[in-house]
Amino acid sequence: MAKLVTFSFPLMLTSLLKLSKYSPLELIDTIVSQHRTKMSKQTSESISSLDESNISKLDTIAAYTILRLMSKVPSPSNGWGHGPKNNQVRVGDDIERIRYLRNKFLHRRSTKVPRNEFMSFFTEVKYIAKRFDILCKAKGMFEQDIETIQFSRIHKMSYDRFIDEAHGIVNSIIGK
């Protein structure tokens, strides 16, 4: 899930930025000159340090901030900063979903994720990825990326479960 939050989410959001009628440099200049006071110091510095060649290096929050402040996408159904309902699927709603899911993952108290929550998380993210694939004309790239991350995690979980069960069998044989 960490790879999804740190790599896939920013990639999806920066792909939207690249669809803008503005060049990346114009976006950066406008954000820095007109909206600096509406950002955290870290986000402002992250955006200020970019140039046209490395806009894809933005993190989720910096890309979200640019998309929100530049208003180049329709606002979410419930407004910026408020989670959308399941039936609200405008591009702004998906941007909010990404921000919400990122924050939910990064601010967890435990690193253990129950299987049902894991599956629900990936189901929701795959729906977002499908819509971004269509919007960005990515030919399934985002959805495929999400599935690759999900199934690599499931295989690791299956392996870990197998090892735990094997240890249990060995321990029961030797009487521990």
Protein Blocks (a to p, Z undefined) as FASTA:
>chain_A
ZZmmmmmmmmmmmmmmmmpmbdfklmmmmmmmmmmmmpcfklmmmmmmpcfklmmmpcfk
lmmmmmmmnopaccdfkoghiacdfklccfklmmmmmmmmmmmmmmpfbfbdcfklmmmm
mmmmmmmmmmmmmmnonnommmmmmmmmmmmmmmmmmmmmmmmmmmmmmmmmnoZZ
